[in-house]
Every structure is written in structure tokens, then in C-alpha cells.
């Protein structure tokens, strides 16, 4: 299992576009219906800071996400927007959980 956390802050005028792009990624993931991918995104109270939290059963799940057209578009537009704080990916290691993740 692989878990990735990514946090970044966008310019105020890009926040709505970013939310729309994220929704398109989530829709494509729902259509893919891969049980080995769990992906959520959160918005902080400031309305500009986003936190992405993804869990993958294996490397194949992360590869599938990275190959989605909606994910490529999301990443390209985020980069082009000139984020206030650029995305900072962190790989997390699970210690334990009270529920089955996969």
C-alpha cells in the first residue's frame, strides 16, 4: 500500500477552477471504479489551501491516476496558475488502522 499527501495554496482567483478540475478527476475515478484507489481532496477554511490524500493498493493504482486525462489537465492548469505555495507531495507509511483500507 502507498499513501500520498499533497498540500498547496492557490491564488484566490484560481480556487474555483481548481475545484472544478478536481471534480473532473473524481468523476473519472468513479467511472474507473478501481477498488485499489482511494482519493479525497479537502479545502482549508482559507478557501485557497488544498489537501489531496490518496491511498493506492499498489503502484498500478498510482499509475492509473497519473494517466487520467483529467488528472493531467488538473496538474497542468495548477502549475500554469502559479500557486502561492507549490504542491508538496509526502509519502506516508501506515502504522495501523481500525478499519480495512483495502
Secondary structure, DSSP 8 states (H G I E B T S, - for coil): -EEEEEEEE--GGGHHHHHHHHHHHHHHHHHHT-TTEEEEEEE-TTSSEEEEEEEESSHHHHHHHHH-HHHHHHHHHHHHT--SEEEEEEEE-----SS---
